Amino acid sequence: MEVTFYGVRGSCPCPSEANRRYGGNTACVALTLAGQDPIIFDLGTGLRAFGDTQPVDGTFAGTALITHIHWDHVQGLPFFPPADRVGARFDIFGPQQDAGSLADLFDGFMRPPYFPVTCSELRGDIQFHEVLKDDLTVGTAKVAVRPVPHCGATVGYRVTWGGRTVTYVSDHQAPLDLDTVADSVLELADGADLLIHDAQYTRSEFEQKAHWGHCTVDYAVTVARKAGVRKLVLFHHDPSHSDERLDELLIEARAFAGVSGPEVIAAYEGLQIVI
């Protein structure tokens, strides 16, 4: 299985010279396995770059697993030509919402006057599926869905495919003690080959934004350690963190993990991990 990162930021897209190496597009990660349709974590602005790798002749077929419907996780869909072709098929899974169905909510933000085309007007066959605490089969992949603490309905995903397991917990509200971990998150991450996890804040930033729905870099390491994860990818980088700052945070995270902890790397656009 190949894991490729097309968008690694949280909150808002912020491409600039200051983050040229890590990138400034928002959450989008693609899983691929030979002979299988791709599985995509989240539909942030990184989705546009992923679209450049896919057919635009109506033969595209894939599945998206979205964690929640905040802007930085869904705003790439209008800029994904592979799904806007007759014959294309795109299944989008996401958490149940109190405000309405996923289809209605996507049509609510993707419509005039905000955008010239509604979601339902896209020419491909786009189907929405609501999940919360489910176990699914997507092609030959087994997918576990569990709730994750955040602001609003949010889930994480555990994908077992080709004999390997990837867990995706993009947005995760850490507890104030920065030590305990929700059982649902530990269930998703337990023994995973790869954990992609929210690492938006430093400890000092978390003190000011503890209720904003995210966690610290060292808390991501704590989750990985408690779950017995082999490799941790720091993800959902804060828009204010430059390349140099992310380099520093990666060094600090590796020191916090220690020799007995998980291998730690920081996500950047174009990063490809073969499991």
PyRosetta script that sets phi, psi and omega in degrees:
from pyrosetta import init, pose_from_sequence

init()
pose = pose_from_sequence("MEVTFYGVRGSCPCPSEANRRYGGNTACVALTLAGQDPIIFDLGTGLRAFGDTQPVDGTFAGTALITHIHWDHVQGLPFFPPADRVGARFDIFGPQQDAGSLADLFDGFMRPPYFPVTCSELRGDIQFHEVLKDDLTVGTAKVAVRPVPHCGATVGYRVTWGGRTVTYVSDHQAPLDLDTVADSVLELADGADLLIHDAQYTRSEFEQKAHWGHCTVDYAVTVARKAGVRKLVLFHHDPSHSDERLDELLIEARAFAGVSGPEVIAAYEGLQIVI")
pose.set_psi(1, 136.1)
pose.set_omega(1, 176.6)
pose.set_phi(2, -108.9)
pose.set_psi(2, 135.0)
pose.set_omega(2, 178.5)
pose.set_phi(3, -116.5)
pose.set_psi(3, 118.0)
pose.set_omega(3, -175.9)
pose.set_phi(4, -122.7)
pose.set_psi(4, 132.9)
pose.set_omega(4, -176.0)
pose.set_phi(5, -99.5)
pose.set_psi(5, 121.1)
pose.set_omega(5, 179.4)
pose.set_phi(6, -109.7)
pose.set_psi(6, -22.5)
pose.set_omega(6, 175.5)
pose.set_phi(7, -147.2)
pose.set_psi(7, 131.7)
pose.set_omega(7, -171.5)
pose.set_phi(8, -128.3)
pose.set_psi(8, -1.4)
pose.set_omega(8, -176.8)
pose.set_phi(9, -91.4)
pose.set_psi(9, 160.1)
pose.set_omega(9, 170.7)
pose.set_phi(10, -110.8)
pose.set_psi(10, 164.6)
pose.set_omega(10, 170.4)
pose.set_phi(11, 76.8)
pose.set_psi(11, -61.0)
pose.set_omega(11, -179.9)
pose.set_phi(12, -158.7)
pose.set_psi(12, 151.8)
pose.set_omega(12, 176.1)
pose.set_phi(13, -66.6)
pose.set_psi(13, 142.3)
pose.set_omega(13, -174.2)
pose.set_phi(14, -150.7)
pose.set_psi(14, 42.4)
pose.set_omega(14, 179.6)
pose.set_phi(15, -58.0)
pose.set_psi(15, 133.4)
pose.set_omega(15, 179.9)
pose.set_phi(16, -162.2)
pose.set_psi(16, 172.0)
pose.set_omega(16, 177.0)
pose.set_phi(17, -63.0)
pose.set_psi(17, -31.0)
pose.set_omega(17, -177.6)
pose.set_phi(18, -68.0)
pose.set_psi(18, -23.6)
pose.set_omega(18, 179.7)
pose.set_phi(19, -125.2)
pose.set_psi(19, 34.0)
pose.set_omega(19, -176.0)
pose.set_phi(20, -60.2)
pose.set_psi(20, -37.8)
pose.set_omega(20, -175.9)
pose.set_phi(21, -74.6)
pose.set_psi(21, -42.1)
pose.set_omega(21, -178.0)
pose.set_phi(22, -86.9)
pose.set_psi(22, -30.5)
pose.set_omega(22, 178.8)
pose.set_phi(23, 97.3)
pose.set_psi(23, 161.2)
pose.set_omega(23, -174.7)
pose.set_phi(24, -125.0)
pose.set_psi(24, 7.0)
pose.set_omega(24, 178.7)
pose.set_phi(25, -82.9)
pose.set_psi(25, 155.0)
pose.set_omega(25, -175.8)
pose.set_phi(26, -88.4)
pose.set_psi(26, 174.6)
pose.set_omega(26, -159.9)
pose.set_phi(27, -50.3)
pose.set_psi(27, 121.1)
pose.set_omega(27, 171.8)
pose.set_phi(28, -165.3)
pose.set_psi(28, 120.0)
pose.set_omega(28, -178.8)
pose.set_phi(29, -133.5)
pose.set_psi(29, 132.2)
pose.set_omega(29, -177.7)
pose.set_phi(30, -110.6)
pose.set_psi(30, 135.7)
pose.set_omega(30, 172.2)
pose.set_phi(31, -107.0)
pose.set_psi(31, 132.5)
pose.set_omega(31, 179.0)
pose.set_phi(32, -134.5)
pose.set_psi(32, 147.2)
pose.set_omega(32, 177.4)
pose.set_phi(33, -143.4)
pose.set_psi(33, 134.8)
pose.set_omega(33, -174.8)
pose.set_phi(34, -52.2)
pose.set_psi(34, 129.8)
pose.set_omega(34, 176.7)
pose.set_phi(35, 81.7)
pose.set_psi(35, 3.5)
pose.set_omega(35, -177.3)
pose.set_phi(36, -120.7)
pose.set_psi(36, 154.2)
pose.set_omega(36, 174.6)
pose.set_phi(37, -71.0)
pose.set_psi(37, 145.1)
pose.set_omega(37, -177.3)
pose.set_phi(38, -67.8)
pose.set_psi(38, 153.1)
pose.set_omega(38, 172.5)
pose.set_phi(39, -116.9)
pose.set_psi(39, 130.8)
pose.set_omega(39, -172.9)
pose.set_phi(40, -120.0)
pose.set_psi(40, 128.3)
pose.set_omega(40, 172.0)
pose.set_phi(41, -88.8)
pose.set_psi(41, 115.6)
pose.set_omega(41, 174.1)
pose.set_phi(42, 66.3)
pose.set_psi(42, 155.6)
pose.set_omega(42, -172.6)
pose.set_phi(43, -122.5)
pose.set_psi(43, 45.4)
pose.set_omega(43, 176.1)
pose.set_phi(44, -71.0)
pose.set_psi(44, -169.9)
pose.set_omega(44, -175.3)
pose.set_phi(45, -67.4)
pose.set_psi(45, -16.5)
pose.set_omega(45, 174.0)
pose.set_phi(46, -64.7)
pose.set_psi(46, -15.7)
pose.set_omega(46, -179.8)
pose.set_phi(47, -60.9)
pose.set_psi(47, -31.6)
pose.set_omega(47, -179.8)
pose.set_phi(48, -60.0)
pose.set_psi(48, -43.7)
pose.set_omega(48, 179.8)
pose.set_phi(49, -67.5)
pose.set_psi(49, -38.6)
pose.set_omega(49, 175.2)
pose.set_phi(50, -60.4)
pose.set_psi(50, -39.4)
pose.set_omega(50, 179.2)
pose.set_phi(51, -58.8)
pose.set_psi(51, -29.3)
pose.set_omega(51, 178.5)
pose.set_phi(52, -65.8)
pose.set_psi(52, -16.2)
pose.set_omega(52, -179.2)
pose.set_phi(53, -97.0)
pose.set_psi(53, -2.6)
pose.set_omega(53, -172.9)
pose.set_phi(54, -112.3)
pose.set_psi(54, 157.8)
pose.set_omega(54, -179.1)
pose.set_phi(55, -69.0)
pose.set_psi(55, 146.9)
pose.set_omega(55, 177.8)
pose.set_phi(56, -121.1)
pose.set_psi(56, 30.3)
pose.set_omega(56, -179.4)
pose.set_phi(57, -107.7)
pose.set_psi(57, 13.9)
pose.set_omega(57, 179.2)
pose.set_phi(58, 92.8)
pose.set_psi(58, 2.7)
pose.set_omega(58, -178.9)
pose.set_phi(59, -97.9)
pose.set_psi(59, -2.7)
pose.set_omega(59, -179.0)
pose.set_phi(60, -62.9)
pose.set_psi(60, 137.6)
pose.set_omega(60, 172.3)
pose.set_phi(61, -144.1)
pose.set_psi(61, 132.9)
pose.set_omega(61, -178.9)
pose.set_phi(62, -167.3)
pose.set_psi(62, 174.9)
pose.set_omega(62, -179.1)
pose.set_phi(63, -130.4)
pose.set_psi(63, 134.1)
pose.set_omega(63, 175.2)
pose.set_phi(64, -110.8)
pose.set_psi(64, 135.7)
pose.set_omega(64, 175.5)
pose.set_phi(65, -115.1)
pose.set_psi(65, 102.8)
pose.set_omega(65, -177.2)
pose.set_phi(66, -99.4)
pose.set_psi(66, 140.5)
pose.set_omega(66, -176.1)
pose.set_phi(67, -80.0)
pose.set_psi(67, -36.4)
pose.set_omega(67, 178.9)
pose.set_phi(68, -167.8)
pose.set_psi(68, 179.2)
pose.set_omega(68, -171.0)
pose.set_phi(69, -111.6)
pose.set_psi(69, 26.9)
pose.set_omega(69, 169.7)
pose.set_phi(70, -64.7)
pose.set_psi(70, 154.1)
pose.set_omega(70, -173.1)
pose.set_phi(71, -48.8)
pose.set_psi(71, -45.0)
pose.set_omega(71, -171.7)
pose.set_phi(72, -71.0)
pose.set_psi(72, -2.3)
pose.set_omega(72, -179.4)
pose.set_phi(73, -116.2)
pose.set_psi(73, -1.9)
pose.set_omega(73, -177.3)
pose.set_phi(74, -134.3)
pose.set_psi(74, -12.4)
pose.set_omega(74, -168.3)
pose.set_phi(75, -77.0)
pose.set_psi(75, 2.5)
pose.set_omega(75, 176.3)
pose.set_phi(76, -84.4)
pose.set_psi(76, -18.8)
pose.set_omega(76, -174.6)
pose.set_phi(77, -56.2)
pose.set_psi(77, -41.7)
pose.set_omega(77, 179.6)
pose.set_phi(78, -62.9)
pose.set_psi(78, -13.6)
pose.set_omega(78, -175.4)
pose.set_phi(79, -115.4)
pose.set_psi(79, 35.3)
pose.set_omega(79, -177.9)
pose.set_phi(80, -121.9)
pose.set_psi(80, 81.4)
pose.set_omega(80, -175.7)
pose.set_phi(81, -55.6)
pose.set_psi(81, -32.7)
pose.set_omega(81, -179.1)
pose.set_phi(82, -55.5)
pose.set_psi(82, -30.3)
pose.set_omega(82, 179.8)
pose.set_phi(83, -85.8)
pose.set_psi(83, -10.6)
pose.set_omega(83, -177.7)
pose.set_phi(84, -101.8)
pose.set_psi(84, 51.5)
pose.set_omega(84, 179.4)
pose.set_phi(85, -140.5)
pose.set_psi(85, 139.6)
pose.set_omega(85, 175.9)
pose.set_phi(86, -58.9)
pose.set_psi(86, 129.5)
pose.set_omega(86, 179.7)
pose.set_phi(87, 101.0)
pose.set_psi(87, -20.0)
pose.set_omega(87, 179.4)
pose.set_phi(88, -71.0)
pose.set_psi(88, 153.0)
pose.set_omega(88, 178.0)
pose.set_phi(89, -133.9)
pose.set_psi(89, 130.3)
pose.set_omega(89, -178.1)
pose.set_phi(90, -140.3)
pose.set_psi(90, 113.0)
pose.set_omega(90, 176.6)
pose.set_phi(91, -97.4)
pose.set_psi(91, 126.3)
pose.set_omega(91, -177.1)
pose.set_phi(92, -118.3)
pose.set_psi(92, 116.9)
pose.set_omega(92, 177.5)
pose.set_phi(93, -102.6)
pose.set_psi(93, 140.0)
pose.set_omega(93, 178.9)
pose.set_phi(94, -161.5)
pose.set_psi(94, 166.1)
pose.set_omega(94, -175.6)
pose.set_phi(95, -69.2)
pose.set_psi(95, 145.5)
pose.set_omega(95, 175.3)
pose.set_phi(96, -58.6)
pose.set_psi(96, 141.2)
pose.set_omega(96, -177.5)
pose.set_phi(97, -121.2)
pose.set_psi(97, 140.7)
pose.set_omega(97, 177.0)
pose.set_phi(98, -68.8)
pose.set_psi(98, -25.6)
pose.set_omega(98, -173.5)
pose.set_phi(99, -81.0)
pose.set_psi(99, -7.4)
pose.set_omega(99, -179.3)
pose.set_phi(100, 146.7)
pose.set_psi(100, -178.6)
pose.set_omega(100, -179.9)
pose.set_phi(101, -71.4)
pose.set_psi(101, 157.8)
pose.set_omega(101, 176.8)
pose.set_phi(102, -59.0)
pose.set_psi(102, -41.3)
pose.set_omega(102, -180.0)
pose.set_phi(103, -60.3)
pose.set_psi(103, -44.3)
pose.set_omega(103, -179.6)
pose.set_phi(104, -66.8)
pose.set_psi(104, -39.1)
pose.set_omega(104, -178.5)
pose.set_phi(105, -69.2)
pose.set_psi(105, -38.9)
pose.set_omega(105, 175.9)
pose.set_phi(106, -64.5)
pose.set_psi(106, -41.0)
pose.set_omega(106, 176.5)
pose.set_phi(107, -65.8)
pose.set_psi(107, -27.1)
pose.set_omega(107, -179.0)
pose.set_phi(108, -68.7)
pose.set_psi(108, -35.5)
pose.set_omega(108, -179.8)
pose.set_phi(109, -99.1)
pose.set_psi(109, -16.5)
pose.set_omega(109, 178.6)
pose.set_phi(110, -108.2)
pose.set_psi(110, 81.0)
pose.set_omega(110, -177.5)
pose.set_phi(111, -166.0)
pose.set_psi(111, 160.7)
pose.set_omega(111, 173.0)
pose.set_phi(112, -61.5)
pose.set_psi(112, 144.5)
pose.set_omega(112, 6.1)
pose.set_phi(113, -89.9)
pose.set_psi(113, 5.4)
pose.set_omega(113, -177.4)
pose.set_phi(114, -79.3)
pose.set_psi(114, -31.1)
pose.set_omega(114, -179.3)
pose.set_phi(115, -153.2)
pose.set_psi(115, 144.5)
pose.set_omega(115, -171.6)
pose.set_phi(116, -73.6)
pose.set_psi(116, -16.6)
pose.set_omega(116, -175.9)
pose.set_phi(117, -124.6)
pose.set_psi(117, 136.4)
pose.set_omega(117, 175.9)
pose.set_phi(118, -82.5)
pose.set_psi(118, 161.5)
pose.set_omega(118, 178.9)
pose.set_phi(119, -60.8)
pose.set_psi(119, -41.3)
pose.set_omega(119, -178.4)
pose.set_phi(120, -68.3)
pose.set_psi(120, -14.3)
pose.set_omega(120, 178.1)
pose.set_phi(121, -88.6)
pose.set_psi(121, -7.4)
pose.set_omega(121, 174.4)
pose.set_phi(122, -61.2)
pose.set_psi(122, 141.7)
pose.set_omega(122, -168.8)
pose.set_phi(123, -80.3)
pose.set_psi(123, -17.6)
pose.set_omega(123, 177.4)
pose.set_phi(124, -77.2)
pose.set_psi(124, 169.2)
pose.set_omega(124, 177.0)
pose.set_phi(125, -87.2)
pose.set_psi(125, 97.4)
pose.set_omega(125, -178.1)
pose.set_phi(126, -106.2)
pose.set_psi(126, 118.9)
pose.set_omega(126, -177.4)
pose.set_phi(127, -116.5)
pose.set_psi(127, 133.8)
pose.set_omega(127, 179.2)
pose.set_phi(128, -104.1)
pose.set_psi(128, 139.2)
pose.set_omega(128, -178.2)
pose.set_phi(129, -132.1)
pose.set_psi(129, 126.7)
pose.set_omega(129, -176.6)
pose.set_phi(130, -96.0)
pose.set_psi(130, 132.2)
pose.set_omega(130, -177.1)
pose.set_phi(131, -135.8)
pose.set_psi(131, 166.3)
pose.set_omega(131, 174.6)
pose.set_phi(132, -153.7)
pose.set_psi(132, -56.9)
pose.set_omega(132, 175.2)
pose.set_phi(133, -136.9)
pose.set_psi(133, 85.6)
pose.set_omega(133, -170.7)
pose.set_phi(134, -136.4)
pose.set_psi(134, 161.0)
pose.set_omega(134, 171.9)
pose.set_phi(135, -124.4)
pose.set_psi(135, 121.4)
pose.set_omega(135, -170.3)
pose.set_phi(136, -121.7)
pose.set_psi(136, 161.6)
pose.set_omega(136, 168.2)
pose.set_phi(137, -118.4)
pose.set_psi(137, 122.8)
pose.set_omega(137, 177.9)
pose.set_phi(138, -120.2)
pose.set_psi(138, 103.8)
pose.set_omega(138, -171.7)
pose.set_phi(139, 61.5)
pose.set_psi(139, -121.7)
pose.set_omega(139, 176.6)
pose.set_phi(140, -99.6)
pose.set_psi(140, 6.6)
pose.set_omega(140, -179.2)
pose.set_phi(141, -92.9)
pose.set_psi(141, 144.1)
pose.set_omega(141, 171.7)
pose.set_phi(142, -101.1)
pose.set_psi(142, 128.1)
pose.set_omega(142, -175.1)
pose.set_phi(143, -124.0)
pose.set_psi(143, 123.0)
pose.set_omega(143, 173.4)
pose.set_phi(144, -103.3)
pose.set_psi(144, 134.7)
pose.set_omega(144, 179.4)
pose.set_phi(145, -119.1)
pose.set_psi(145, 129.8)
pose.set_omega(145, 178.4)
pose.set_phi(146, -140.8)
pose.set_psi(146, 149.9)
pose.set_omega(146, 177.0)
pose.set_phi(147, -63.3)
pose.set_psi(147, 146.4)
pose.set_omega(147, 177.1)
pose.set_phi(148, -128.5)
pose.set_psi(148, 133.4)
pose.set_omega(148, 177.3)
pose.set_phi(149, -60.0)
pose.set_psi(149, 127.2)
pose.set_omega(149, 178.1)
pose.set_phi(150, -166.0)
pose.set_psi(150, -167.8)
pose.set_omega(150, 177.5)
pose.set_phi(151, -94.1)
pose.set_psi(151, 102.7)
pose.set_omega(151, -175.9)
pose.set_phi(152, 93.3)
pose.set_psi(152, 173.0)
pose.set_omega(152, -177.0)
pose.set_phi(153, -61.0)
pose.set_psi(153, 120.5)
pose.set_omega(153, -175.2)
pose.set_phi(154, -144.5)
pose.set_psi(154, 143.9)
pose.set_omega(154, 177.6)
pose.set_phi(155, -132.0)
pose.set_psi(155, 165.4)
pose.set_omega(155, 169.8)
pose.set_phi(156, -121.2)
pose.set_psi(156, 168.0)
pose.set_omega(156, -175.6)
pose.set_phi(157, -132.2)
pose.set_psi(157, 144.0)
pose.set_omega(157, 172.8)
pose.set_phi(158, -123.1)
pose.set_psi(158, 115.8)
pose.set_omega(158, -177.2)
pose.set_phi(159, -113.0)
pose.set_psi(159, 120.8)
pose.set_omega(159, 174.8)
pose.set_phi(160, -110.3)
pose.set_psi(160, 118.7)
pose.set_omega(160, -169.4)
pose.set_phi(161, -150.2)
pose.set_psi(161, 129.6)
pose.set_omega(161, 179.5)
pose.set_phi(162, 61.4)
pose.set_psi(162, 29.1)
pose.set_omega(162, 178.2)
pose.set_phi(163, 81.3)
pose.set_psi(163, 7.2)
pose.set_omega(163, 179.9)
pose.set_phi(164, -127.9)
pose.set_psi(164, 157.1)
pose.set_omega(164, -174.6)
pose.set_phi(165, -126.7)
pose.set_psi(165, 130.4)
pose.set_omega(165, 175.1)
pose.set_phi(166, -120.6)
pose.set_psi(166, 131.8)
pose.set_omega(166, 176.0)
pose.set_phi(167, -112.9)
pose.set_psi(167, 137.0)
pose.set_omega(167, -176.9)
pose.set_phi(168, -124.7)
pose.set_psi(168, 110.9)
pose.set_omega(168, 177.2)
pose.set_phi(169, -126.3)
pose.set_psi(169, 84.8)
pose.set_omega(169, -169.3)
pose.set_phi(170, -74.1)
pose.set_psi(170, -45.8)
pose.set_omega(170, -178.8)
pose.set_phi(171, -122.3)
pose.set_psi(171, 124.9)
pose.set_omega(171, -171.7)
pose.set_phi(172, -145.5)
pose.set_psi(172, 113.8)
pose.set_omega(172, 176.9)
pose.set_phi(173, -75.2)
pose.set_psi(173, 111.4)
pose.set_omega(173, 179.1)
pose.set_phi(174, -77.1)
pose.set_psi(174, 149.7)
pose.set_omega(174, 173.7)
pose.set_phi(175, -72.1)
pose.set_psi(175, 161.0)
pose.set_omega(175, -177.2)
pose.set_phi(176, -62.2)
pose.set_psi(176, -28.5)
pose.set_omega(176, -179.3)
pose.set_phi(177, -78.3)
pose.set_psi(177, -10.2)
pose.set_omega(177, 179.6)
pose.set_phi(178, 52.2)
pose.set_psi(178, 36.4)
pose.set_omega(178, -177.8)
pose.set_phi(179, -136.4)
pose.set_psi(179, -48.7)
pose.set_omega(179, -178.8)
pose.set_phi(180, -75.8)
pose.set_psi(180, 152.7)
pose.set_omega(180, -178.4)
pose.set_phi(181, -130.9)
pose.set_psi(181, 134.5)
pose.set_omega(181, 179.6)
pose.set_phi(182, -57.9)
pose.set_psi(182, 140.3)
pose.set_omega(182, 179.8)
pose.set_phi(183, -57.4)
pose.set_psi(183, -37.4)
pose.set_omega(183, -178.4)
pose.set_phi(184, -64.0)
pose.set_psi(184, -36.5)
pose.set_omega(184, 178.6)
pose.set_phi(185, -70.4)
pose.set_psi(185, -42.4)
pose.set_omega(185, 178.0)
pose.set_phi(186, -63.2)
pose.set_psi(186, -36.3)
pose.set_omega(186, 177.4)
pose.set_phi(187, -63.9)
pose.set_psi(187, -42.0)
pose.set_omega(187, 178.7)
pose.set_phi(188, -64.5)
pose.set_psi(188, -40.3)
pose.set_omega(188, -171.0)
pose.set_phi(189, -91.3)
pose.set_psi(189, -11.6)
pose.set_omega(189, -171.2)
pose.set_phi(190, -50.2)
pose.set_psi(190, 112.3)
pose.set_omega(190, 174.7)
pose.set_phi(191, 65.4)
pose.set_psi(191, 16.6)
pose.set_omega(191, -177.1)
pose.set_phi(192, -63.8)
pose.set_psi(192, 148.1)
pose.set_omega(192, 174.7)
pose.set_phi(193, -68.0)
pose.set_psi(193, -32.7)
pose.set_omega(193, -177.5)
pose.set_phi(194, -145.3)
pose.set_psi(194, 130.9)
pose.set_omega(194, 174.5)
pose.set_phi(195, -117.8)
pose.set_psi(195, 120.3)
pose.set_omega(195, 173.9)
pose.set_phi(196, -100.5)
pose.set_psi(196, 117.7)
pose.set_omega(196, -167.5)
pose.set_phi(197, -138.5)
pose.set_psi(197, 141.2)
pose.set_omega(197, 172.1)
pose.set_phi(198, -46.9)
pose.set_psi(198, 130.2)
pose.set_omega(198, 176.9)
pose.set_phi(199, -147.6)
pose.set_psi(199, 51.7)
pose.set_omega(199, -168.4)
pose.set_phi(200, -75.6)
pose.set_psi(200, -35.5)
pose.set_omega(200, -167.6)
pose.set_phi(201, -116.4)
pose.set_psi(201, 155.0)
pose.set_omega(201, 162.1)
pose.set_phi(202, -82.7)
pose.set_psi(202, 171.8)
pose.set_omega(202, 178.5)
pose.set_phi(203, -63.0)
pose.set_psi(203, -40.4)
pose.set_omega(203, -179.3)
pose.set_phi(204, -66.9)
pose.set_psi(204, -37.0)
pose.set_omega(204, 176.9)
pose.set_phi(205, -67.4)
pose.set_psi(205, -38.6)
pose.set_omega(205, 179.9)
pose.set_phi(206, -63.3)
pose.set_psi(206, -34.3)
pose.set_omega(206, 178.5)
pose.set_phi(207, -60.0)
pose.set_psi(207, -32.1)
pose.set_omega(207, 179.9)
pose.set_phi(208, -88.8)
pose.set_psi(208, -20.7)
pose.set_omega(208, -172.2)
pose.set_phi(209, -131.4)
pose.set_psi(209, 35.0)
pose.set_omega(209, -173.8)
pose.set_phi(210, -63.4)
pose.set_psi(210, -19.5)
pose.set_omega(210, -177.6)
pose.set_phi(211, -103.7)
pose.set_psi(211, 11.2)
pose.set_omega(211, -175.6)
pose.set_phi(212, -88.0)
pose.set_psi(212, -0.2)
pose.set_omega(212, 172.1)
pose.set_phi(213, 97.4)
pose.set_psi(213, 13.0)
pose.set_omega(213, -176.0)
pose.set_phi(214, -128.8)
pose.set_psi(214, -169.4)
pose.set_omega(214, -176.2)
pose.set_phi(215, -142.0)
pose.set_psi(215, 179.1)
pose.set_omega(215, -179.9)
pose.set_phi(216, -93.5)
pose.set_psi(216, 165.7)
pose.set_omega(216, 176.8)
pose.set_phi(217, -61.2)
pose.set_psi(217, -44.6)
pose.set_omega(217, -178.2)
pose.set_phi(218, -70.5)
pose.set_psi(218, -27.2)
pose.set_omega(218, 176.0)
pose.set_phi(219, -66.8)
pose.set_psi(219, -35.9)
pose.set_omega(219, 175.5)
pose.set_phi(220, -59.0)
pose.set_psi(220, -40.7)
pose.set_omega(220, 176.7)
pose.set_phi(221, -64.4)
pose.set_psi(221, -40.4)
pose.set_omega(221, 178.6)
pose.set_phi(222, -59.9)
pose.set_psi(222, -44.9)
pose.set_omega(222, 178.3)
pose.set_phi(223, -59.6)
pose.set_psi(223, -47.1)
pose.set_omega(223, -178.6)
pose.set_phi(224, -61.8)
pose.set_psi(224, -41.5)
pose.set_omega(224, -179.4)
pose.set_phi(225, -66.0)
pose.set_psi(225, -46.3)
pose.set_omega(225, -178.6)
pose.set_phi(226, -64.7)
pose.set_psi(226, -30.2)
pose.set_omega(226, -177.7)
pose.set_phi(227, -89.6)
pose.set_psi(227, -6.0)
pose.set_omega(227, -179.3)
pose.set_phi(228, 69.1)
pose.set_psi(228, 37.2)
pose.set_omega(228, -178.3)
pose.set_phi(229, -78.8)
pose.set_psi(229, 144.5)
pose.set_omega(229, -179.7)
pose.set_phi(230, -79.8)
pose.set_psi(230, -43.5)
pose.set_omega(230, -175.8)
pose.set_phi(231, -137.3)
pose.set_psi(231, 132.9)
pose.set_omega(231, -179.6)
pose.set_phi(232, -113.9)
pose.set_psi(232, 132.4)
pose.set_omega(232, 174.0)
pose.set_phi(233, -111.7)
pose.set_psi(233, 115.9)
pose.set_omega(233, 176.2)
pose.set_phi(234, -70.9)
pose.set_psi(234, 132.1)
pose.set_omega(234, -167.1)
pose.set_phi(235, -143.2)
pose.set_psi(235, 171.1)
pose.set_omega(235, 177.3)
pose.set_phi(236, 59.6)
pose.set_psi(236, 49.4)
pose.set_omega(236, -177.9)
pose.set_phi(237, -62.6)
pose.set_psi(237, 143.0)
pose.set_omega(237, 178.4)
pose.set_phi(238, -65.0)
pose.set_psi(238, 140.6)
pose.set_omega(238, 179.8)
pose.set_phi(239, -58.9)
pose.set_psi(239, -25.1)
pose.set_omega(239, -178.1)
pose.set_phi(240, -83.1)
pose.set_psi(240, -6.4)
pose.set_omega(240, -176.5)
pose.set_phi(241, -89.0)
pose.set_psi(241, 113.8)
pose.set_omega(241, 179.2)
pose.set_phi(242, -74.4)
pose.set_psi(242, 172.7)
pose.set_omega(242, 175.6)
pose.set_phi(243, -54.9)
pose.set_psi(243, -46.5)
pose.set_omega(243, -178.6)
pose.set_phi(244, -63.2)
pose.set_psi(244, -39.5)
pose.set_omega(244, 179.2)
pose.set_phi(245, -67.1)
pose.set_psi(245, -39.8)
pose.set_omega(245, 178.3)
pose.set_phi(246, -66.2)
pose.set_psi(246, -35.4)
pose.set_omega(246, 174.0)
pose.set_phi(247, -58.5)
pose.set_psi(247, -44.4)
pose.set_omega(247, -179.8)
pose.set_phi(248, -64.5)
pose.set_psi(248, -43.0)
pose.set_omega(248, -178.7)
pose.set_phi(249, -66.5)
pose.set_psi(249, -34.1)
pose.set_omega(249, 177.1)
pose.set_phi(250, -65.3)
pose.set_psi(250, -42.9)
pose.set_omega(250, 177.1)
pose.set_phi(251, -60.1)
pose.set_psi(251, -44.2)
pose.set_omega(251, 179.4)
pose.set_phi(252, -64.5)
pose.set_psi(252, -40.0)
pose.set_omega(252, 179.9)
pose.set_phi(253, -65.2)
pose.set_psi(253, -41.0)
pose.set_omega(253, 178.8)
pose.set_phi(254, -65.4)
pose.set_psi(254, -37.7)
pose.set_omega(254, 176.8)
pose.set_phi(255, -65.6)
pose.set_psi(255, -39.8)
pose.set_omega(255, 179.5)
pose.set_phi(256, -66.3)
pose.set_psi(256, -36.6)
pose.set_omega(256, 179.6)
pose.set_phi(257, -68.2)
pose.set_psi(257, -35.5)
pose.set_omega(257, 179.7)
pose.set_phi(258, 71.1)
pose.set_psi(258, -179.2)
pose.set_omega(258, -175.9)
pose.set_phi(259, -72.2)
pose.set_psi(259, -23.0)
pose.set_omega(259, -178.2)
pose.set_phi(260, -95.6)
pose.set_psi(260, -4.0)
pose.set_omega(260, -178.3)
pose.set_phi(261, -89.2)
pose.set_psi(261, -173.2)
pose.set_omega(261, -179.3)
pose.set_phi(262, -72.0)
pose.set_psi(262, 157.1)
pose.set_omega(262, 168.5)
pose.set_phi(263, -67.5)
pose.set_psi(263, 136.1)
pose.set_omega(263, -176.0)
pose.set_phi(264, -122.0)
pose.set_psi(264, 129.8)
pose.set_omega(264, 172.8)
pose.set_phi(265, -132.8)
pose.set_psi(265, 163.0)
pose.set_omega(265, 178.9)
pose.set_phi(266, -110.3)
pose.set_psi(266, 132.2)
pose.set_omega(266, -178.5)
pose.set_phi(267, -66.9)
pose.set_psi(267, 140.3)
pose.set_omega(267, 171.5)
pose.set_phi(268, -142.0)
pose.set_psi(268, 155.1)
pose.set_omega(268, -179.4)
pose.set_phi(269, -62.4)
pose.set_psi(269, 127.5)
pose.set_omega(269, -178.0)
pose.set_phi(270, 97.8)
pose.set_psi(270, -10.9)
pose.set_omega(270, 177.3)
pose.set_phi(271, -60.9)
pose.set_psi(271, 130.6)
pose.set_omega(271, 176.8)
pose.set_phi(272, -127.7)
pose.set_psi(272, 126.6)
pose.set_omega(272, 179.9)
pose.set_phi(273, -117.4)
pose.set_psi(273, 126.3)
pose.set_omega(273, 176.7)
pose.set_phi(274, -101.7)
pose.set_psi(274, 121.7)
pose.set_omega(274, -178.0)
pose.set_phi(275, -106.0)
pose.dump_pdb("model.pdb")
